[in-house]
């Protein structure tokens, strides 16, 4: 397989044996020289390992700060253990992050966020390796142990800031740029769920900002892509009513859908859309009959009775 840049152009004239390829993207350009991976790809471990790092590092830094008071001698060993393990896990977290950043970085607009997170990750790795070295020195040189503990505590204060910044940039990458979302397992279904979530949230935003035509188009795209998903079909019918103002189309859609629904919640939602579709078509009596039936079948749901009573006037 030829090694390629993200835009698809060949980066090397030679081919790379399959045994050296850790993932479909065997090389990446991230504002640095071409990198060819010959190690196992551990990108999928990143979400797990980073939380282990945060737990060990925060616990170790806090324990080291408390230990310099001298009141609890056992904290010296506990702090050293947590900080050394946290530093080791930090190397794994950094490596898994490097393996994971390729697909996330190629998303338009996400490159800067990926690089910033990676740079903070490198700073955290380096700083906590230094702290771990100080802790090891303290264990090895008993006569200077207290001095090493003070040094570790001082570095740990800076380390807490660095680990916070690393986590903050990682959270921004995931929650603001969807970095890595839907990609960890490599399953196509996960990418589909990501697309569905994106279509739903964008359509909902378009609706709130009075872009009804755009909202209707996105819900229709969801309907086209997931024809066997009852929840998607109900949302699409609701959009035909609310965004496209197509009462007849919405009524036809839910009339065809309701007999196939086994889930009681979905059936109630579809039935309510049916009632509103009748109202949109000017058939108030039909709408009232539908809501009356809903209220009778669901006496614990007060809003159905309230709606039915409002339709009597």
C-alpha positions in Angstrom: 0.0 0.0 0.0 1.4 3.4 -0.9 1.8 5.9 1.9 -0.3 9.0 1.2 -0.9 12.5 2.5 -4.3 13.3 3.9 -5.4 14.8 0.6 -4.7 11.6 -1.2 -1.6 12.4 -3.1 1.3 9.9 -2.9 3.9 10.9 -0.4 6.4 8.1 -1.1 7.4 6.5 -4.3 8.0 3.1 -2.6 5.3 1.0 -1.0 5.1 0.0 2.7 4.7 -3.7 3.6 1.3 -4.4 5.2 3.0 -5.7 8.3 4.2 -2.2 9.1 0.8 -0.6 8.8 -0.9 0.0 12.2 -4.0 1.6 10.7 -5.3 2.6 7.2 -3.5 6.0 7.7 0.1 4.8 7.8 1.5 8.3 7.7 0.4 11.7 8.7 1.6 15.2 8.2 0.9 17.5 11.2 3.2 20.5 10.5 6.2 18.2 10.9 8.2 15.7 8.9 6.4 12.6 7.5 5.8 10.0 10.2 5.6 6.3 9.3 4.2 4.1 12.1 5.7 0.7 12.7 4.2 0.2 16.2 0.8 -1.2 17.1 -1.9 1.5 16.9 -3.4 2.1 20.4 -5.7 5.0 19.5 -8.7 3.2 20.9 -7.1 3.2 24.3 -6.9 7.0 24.6 -10.2 7.6 26.3 -9.4 5.0 29.0 -5.8 5.9 29.6 -6.3 9.7 29.9 -8.7 9.2 32.8 -6.2 6.9 34.6 -3.5 9.6 34.1 -5.7 12.3 35.6 -6.7 10.2 38.6 -3.1 9.2 39.4 -1.6 12.6 38.8 -4.1 14.6 40.8 -4.0 12.1 43.7 -0.2 12.0 43.6 0.2 15.8 43.5 -2.3 16.3 46.4 -0.7 13.6 48.5 2.8 15.0 47.9 1.7 18.5 49.0 0.1 17.1 52.1 3.1 14.9 52.8 5.6 17.8 53.2 3.8 18.7 56.4 5.3 15.6 57.9 2.1 14.6 59.7 1.3 11.5 57.7 4.5 9.5 56.8 2.6 7.0 54.8 1.7 9.7 52.3 5.3 9.7 51.1 5.1 6.3 49.6 1.6 6.8 48.4 2.5 10.0 46.6 5.6 8.5 45.0 3.6 5.5 43.8 0.8 7.6 42.3 3.2 10.0 40.6 5.4 7.3 39.1 2.4 5.3 37.8 0.8 8.5 36.5 3.9 9.4 34.6 4.1 5.9 33.0 0.4 6.1 32.1 1.0 9.5 30.7 3.5 8.1 28.2 0.8 5.6 27.0 -1.8 8.4 26.9 0.5 10.6 24.8 1.3 7.7 22.4 -2.4 6.7 22.1 -3.3 10.4 21.4 -0.7 10.6 18.6 -2.2 7.5 17.1 -5.7 8.9 17.4 -5.2 12.4 16.1 -5.0 11.7 12.4 -8.7 11.3 11.5 -9.7 14.0 14.0 -7.2 16.5 12.5 -8.5 16.0 8.9 -11.9 17.2 9.9 -12.2 20.7 8.4 -11.6 23.4 11.0 -10.3 21.0 13.7 -6.6 21.0 13.0 -5.7 23.8 15.3 -7.6 22.3 18.2 -5.9 18.9 17.7 -2.4 20.4 17.6 -3.0 22.5 20.7 -4.3 19.4 22.6 -1.3 17.4 21.4 1.2 20.1 22.4 -0.3 20.3 25.9 -0.2 16.5 26.1 3.5 16.5 25.3 4.1 19.2 28.0 2.2 17.1 30.5 4.2 13.9 29.6 7.5 15.7 29.9 6.7 17.4 33.1 5.4 14.3 34.9 8.4 12.2 33.6 10.6 14.8 35.3 8.5 14.6 38.5 8.7 10.8 38.4 12.5 11.1 38.1 12.6 13.4 41.1 10.5 10.9 43.1 12.8 8.0 42.1 15.8 10.1 43.2 14.0 10.7 46.5 13.5 7.0 47.0 17.1 6.3 46.1 18.9 9.0 48.1 17.5 8.9 51.6 19.7 11.8 52.9 18.2 14.2 50.4 14.7 12.8 50.4 12.9 15.8 52.0 14.5 18.1 49.5 13.3 15.9 46.6 9.8 15.9 48.1 9.7 19.7 48.2 10.9 19.8 44.6 8.3 17.3 43.5 5.6 19.3 45.3 6.6 22.5 43.6 6.7 20.8 40.2 3.4 19.2 41.0 1.7 22.5 41.4 2.7 23.4 37.9 1.8 19.9 36.8 -1.8 20.4 38.0 -2.1 23.4 35.8 -0.6 21.6 32.8 -2.9 18.5 33.3 -5.9 20.9 33.6 -5.0 22.6 30.3 -4.4 19.3 28.6 -7.8 18.0 29.7 -9.5 21.3 28.9 -8.2 21.3 25.3 -9.1 17.6 25.0 -12.6 18.4 26.1 -12.9 21.2 23.6 -11.6 18.9 20.8 -14.3 16.3 21.6 -17.3 18.4 22.5 -16.7 21.4 20.2 -15.1 19.7 17.2 -16.4 16.1 17.6 -12.8 15.0 17.5 -12.6 11.2 17.5 -16.4 10.8 18.1 -17.7 7.8 16.2 -14.2 6.7 15.2 -12.7 4.9 18.2 -14.1 1.4 17.4 -13.7 1.6 13.7 -17.3 0.4 13.2 -19.3 2.1 10.4 -22.4 2.1 12.6 -20.6 4.5 15.0 -19.9 7.0 12.2 -23.6 6.7 11.2 -24.6 7.6 14.8 -22.3 10.6 14.6 -23.9 11.8 11.4 -27.4 11.2 12.8 -26.6 13.2 15.9 -25.1 16.0 13.8 -28.1 16.2 11.5 -30.5 16.2 14.4 -28.7 19.0 16.3 -28.2 21.1 13.2 -31.9 20.7 12.2 -33.0 21.6 15.7 -30.8 24.7 15.6 -32.2 25.7 12.2 -35.7 25.3 13.6 -34.9 27.5 16.7 -33.4 30.2 14.4 -36.5 30.1 12.1 -34.8 28.4 9.2 -37.6 26.0 8.7 -36.7 25.1 5.1 -33.2 24.0 6.2 -34.6 22.1 9.2 -37.1 20.3 7.0 -34.3 19.3 4.5 -32.1 17.9 7.2 -34.9 15.9 8.8 -35.8 14.6 5.4 -32.2 13.5 4.9 -32.4 11.6 8.2 -35.5 9.9 7.0 -33.8 8.9 3.7 -30.7 7.5 5.4 -32.5 5.6 8.2 -35.8 4.4 6.7 -36.1 1.5 9.3 -35.6 3.7 12.4 -39.0 4.4 13.8 -37.9 7.3 15.9 -36.3 9.0 12.9 -39.4 8.5 10.9 -41.5 10.1 13.6 -39.2 13.1 13.7 -39.4 13.4 9.9 -43.2 13.3 10.1 -43.2 16.0 12.8 -40.8 18.1 10.6 -43.2 17.8 7.6 -45.9 19.3 9.9 -43.9 21.9 11.7 -41.2 23.0 9.2 -42.6 22.1 5.8 -46.3 22.9 6.9 -47.4 19.8 5.1 -50.2 18.6 7.2 -51.5 16.0 4.7 -48.0 14.6 4.2 -47.4 14.3 8.0 -50.8 12.6 8.5 -50.1 10.1 5.8 -46.7 9.3 7.2 -47.9 8.7 10.8 -51.0 6.8 9.6 -48.6 4.4 7.8 -46.2 4.3 10.8 -48.5 3.8 13.8 -49.6 0.2 13.1 -46.0 -0.9 13.0 -45.0 0.7 16.3 -44.5 -1.6 19.3 -43.0 0.9 21.6 -45.7 2.7 23.6 -43.8 6.0 23.9 -43.2 6.2 20.2 -46.8 5.3 19.5 -48.0 8.1 21.7 -45.7 10.6 20.0 -46.8 9.5 16.6 -50.5 9.7 17.6 -50.0 13.2 19.0 -48.5 14.3 15.6 -51.6 12.8 14.0 -53.8 15.0 16.1 -51.8 18.1 15.3 -51.9 17.2 11.6 -55.7 17.1 11.8 -55.6 20.5 13.3 -53.4 21.9 10.6 -55.9 20.5 8.0 -58.7 22.3 9.8 -60.3 19.0 11.1 -60.7 19.9 14.7 -63.2 17.2 15.5 -60.9 14.5 14.3 -58.0 16.0 16.3 -60.2 16.1 19.4 -61.2 12.4 18.9 -57.5 11.4 18.7 -56.5 13.3 21.8 -59.6 12.0 23.7 -58.5 8.5 23.0 -54.9 9.3 24.1 -56.2 10.8 27.3 -58.4 7.7 28.0 -55.5 5.3 27.3 -53.0 7.4 29.4 -54.9 8.8 32.4 -51.6 9.5 34.2 -50.5 12.0 31.6 -52.3 15.2 32.5 -51.3 17.1 29.4 -53.4 14.9 27.1 -56.5 15.6 29.2 -55.7 19.3 29.2 -55.2 19.3 25.4 -58.5 17.4 24.9 -60.4 19.9 27.0 -58.9 22.8 25.1 -60.2 21.4 21.9 -63.8 21.3 23.1 -64.1 25.1 23.1 
